[in-house]
Amino acid sequence: MLLGSWHPAPACATMRSYGAAAGNRGCALQTWRWKFSLAAATAVAAAVALLVSVHAQDVPSIVAARQAAMKTMAANVKIINDYSQNKADQAAARVAGQLLVATAQTLPSLFPPGTGMAALPGKSGARTEIWTSRQAEFAADAASLVTMTLALADTIRGGDPAAVREKLLATGKDGCSNCHDAFRVKI
């Protein structure tokens, strides 16, 4: 019997033999199977839509946008670093902190499946683990980076360059490096 050719009669008969009454509502297994099939079909449709959307887009453009976002983050980190060493003013650091938070919040969307090293060798350093075996870890690291950049922005508003330096170093070590060490190949 094929997966899609399930018939309720044998299953309901088996359930009745174990004392489960089908009653007026029909076999409970039919309801369960229908719900399971609907959920499975929805999941498959979502996966196909996601794959089609990535292939419909220009993979090099996606990777270029991701790399531009990383360079923007680096430029903002430099401004914040300069402030922490009294080489930039607090207003510039506050703007850089806000931009850092905004960019960190978009990071997961910059990594659609199909835009890693396999799709663009030598141009993308994104490991396939982002979308496969370590997907939950990647999502957790991205969320942690947002939390850290928010805390950094709050510290900048406090006006203490030494405290900003501490928070910036921690964000770099525990936020940026966590992801880069685990999910990036330097190209």
C-alpha positions as CSV (number, residue, x, y, z in Angstrom):
1,M,0.0,0.0,0.0
2,L,1.4,3.4,-0.9
3,L,1.7,6.2,1.6
4,G,-1.0,8.3,0.0
5,S,-3.4,5.3,-0.4
6,W,-4.3,4.8,3.2
7,H,-7.8,3.5,3.8
8,P,-9.5,3.9,7.2
9,A,-11.4,0.6,7.3
10,P,-8.6,-1.7,8.4
11,A,-7.3,0.8,10.9
12,C,-10.7,1.4,12.4
13,A,-11.4,-2.4,12.5
14,T,-8.1,-2.9,14.4
15,M,-9.0,-0.1,16.8
16,R,-12.4,-1.7,17.4
17,S,-10.7,-5.0,18.1
18,Y,-8.9,-3.3,21.0
19,G,-12.1,-2.0,22.4
20,A,-12.1,1.5,20.8
21,A,-15.6,2.3,19.5
22,A,-15.7,4.3,16.3
23,G,-19.1,5.7,17.3
24,N,-21.0,8.3,15.4
25,R,-18.0,10.6,15.1
26,G,-16.1,8.1,12.9
27,C,-12.7,6.6,13.6
28,A,-10.4,8.7,15.7
29,L,-7.5,7.5,13.5
30,Q,-9.1,9.2,10.5
31,T,-9.1,12.5,12.3
32,W,-5.5,12.1,13.4
33,R,-4.4,11.1,9.9
34,W,-6.2,14.0,8.3
35,K,-4.5,16.5,10.7
36,F,-1.1,14.9,10.2
37,S,-1.5,14.9,6.4
38,L,-2.5,18.6,6.5
39,A,0.5,19.5,8.7
40,A,2.9,17.5,6.5
41,A,1.5,19.1,3.3
42,T,1.8,22.6,4.9
43,A,5.4,21.9,5.9
44,V,6.3,20.6,2.5
45,A,4.7,23.6,0.7
46,A,6.5,26.0,3.0
47,A,9.9,24.3,2.3
48,V,9.2,24.3,-1.5
49,A,8.2,28.0,-1.4
50,L,11.4,28.8,0.5
51,L,13.6,26.9,-2.0
52,V,11.9,28.4,-5.0
53,S,12.2,32.0,-3.6
54,V,16.0,31.5,-3.1
55,H,16.5,30.0,-6.5
56,A,14.4,32.8,-8.0
57,Q,16.6,35.4,-6.5
58,D,20.2,36.1,-7.5
59,V,22.4,34.1,-5.1
60,P,25.5,36.4,-5.7
61,S,23.3,39.4,-4.8
62,I,22.1,37.9,-1.6
63,V,25.7,37.0,-0.6
64,A,26.8,40.6,-1.6
65,A,24.1,42.1,0.6
66,R,25.1,39.8,3.5
67,Q,28.7,40.9,3.1
68,A,27.7,44.5,2.9
69,A,25.8,44.2,6.2
70,M,28.8,42.6,7.9
71,K,31.0,45.5,6.6
72,T,28.4,48.0,8.0
73,M,28.6,46.2,11.3
74,A,32.4,46.4,11.3
75,A,32.3,50.2,10.5
76,N,29.9,50.8,13.4
77,V,32.0,48.7,15.7
78,K,35.0,50.9,14.8
79,I,33.1,54.0,15.7
80,I,32.1,52.5,19.0
81,N,35.7,51.4,19.6
82,D,36.9,54.9,18.8
83,Y,34.5,56.3,21.4
84,S,35.7,53.8,24.0
85,Q,39.2,55.2,23.5
86,N,38.0,58.8,23.5
87,K,38.7,59.2,19.8
88,A,35.0,59.8,18.8
89,D,32.1,61.6,20.4
90,Q,29.2,59.9,22.2
91,A,26.6,61.1,19.7
92,A,28.4,59.2,16.9
93,A,28.8,56.1,19.1
94,R,25.0,56.2,19.9
95,V,24.1,56.3,16.2
96,A,26.6,53.5,15.6
97,G,25.1,51.5,18.4
98,Q,21.6,51.9,17.1
99,L,22.7,50.8,13.6
100,L,24.5,47.8,15.1
101,V,21.3,46.7,16.8
102,A,19.3,47.2,13.6
103,T,21.8,45.2,11.5
104,A,22.0,42.4,14.1
105,Q,18.2,42.1,14.1
106,T,18.3,41.4,10.3
107,L,21.1,38.9,10.3
108,P,19.0,35.7,10.2
109,S,17.2,37.0,7.1
110,L,20.5,37.5,5.4
111,F,21.2,33.7,5.4
112,P,18.4,32.1,3.3
113,P,19.1,28.4,2.5
114,G,21.1,27.9,-0.7
115,T,23.4,30.9,-0.2
116,G,26.4,29.2,1.4
117,M,29.8,27.9,0.3
118,A,28.3,25.2,-1.9
119,A,26.2,27.8,-3.9
120,L,29.0,30.3,-4.3
121,P,32.5,28.8,-3.7
122,G,35.2,31.3,-2.9
123,K,32.6,34.1,-2.4
124,S,30.5,32.9,0.5
125,G,32.1,31.6,3.7
126,A,28.8,30.5,5.2
127,R,28.9,26.8,6.3
128,T,26.1,24.5,5.4
129,E,25.5,23.7,9.1
130,I,23.6,27.0,9.3
131,W,20.7,25.3,7.5
132,T,21.2,21.7,8.5
133,S,22.5,20.1,11.7
134,R,23.1,23.2,13.7
135,Q,20.2,25.4,12.6
136,A,18.9,25.9,16.2
137,E,22.4,26.9,17.4
138,F,22.7,29.5,14.6
139,A,19.3,31.0,15.5
140,A,20.3,31.1,19.2
141,D,23.6,32.8,18.4
142,A,21.8,35.4,16.2
143,A,19.3,36.1,19.0
144,S,22.2,36.4,21.5
145,L,23.9,38.9,19.3
146,V,20.8,41.1,19.3
147,T,20.6,41.0,23.1
148,M,24.3,41.9,23.3
149,T,24.1,44.8,20.9
150,L,21.0,46.1,22.7
151,A,23.1,46.0,26.0
152,L,26.0,47.7,24.2
153,A,23.7,50.5,22.9
154,D,22.4,51.0,26.5
155,T,25.9,51.2,27.8
156,I,26.8,53.8,25.2
157,R,23.9,55.9,26.4
158,G,25.3,55.7,29.9
159,G,28.3,57.8,28.7
160,D,31.2,55.8,30.3
161,P,33.8,55.0,27.6
162,A,35.5,52.4,29.8
163,A,32.2,50.5,30.4
164,V,31.6,50.7,26.6
165,R,35.0,49.2,25.9
166,E,34.2,46.3,28.3
167,K,30.8,45.7,26.7
168,L,32.2,46.0,23.2
169,L,34.9,43.4,23.8
170,A,32.4,41.0,25.4
171,T,30.0,41.5,22.4
172,G,32.9,40.8,20.0
173,K,34.0,37.7,21.9
174,D,30.6,36.2,22.7
175,G,28.5,37.6,19.9
176,C,30.4,38.0,16.7
177,S,33.1,35.3,17.3
178,N,30.7,32.7,18.4
179,C,29.0,32.7,15.0
180,H,32.1,33.3,12.9
181,D,34.1,30.5,14.6
182,A,31.2,28.0,14.2
183,F,29.5,29.0,11.0
184,R,32.1,30.8,8.8
185,V,35.0,29.7,6.7
186,K,37.4,32.6,6.1
187,I,37.7,33.1,2.4
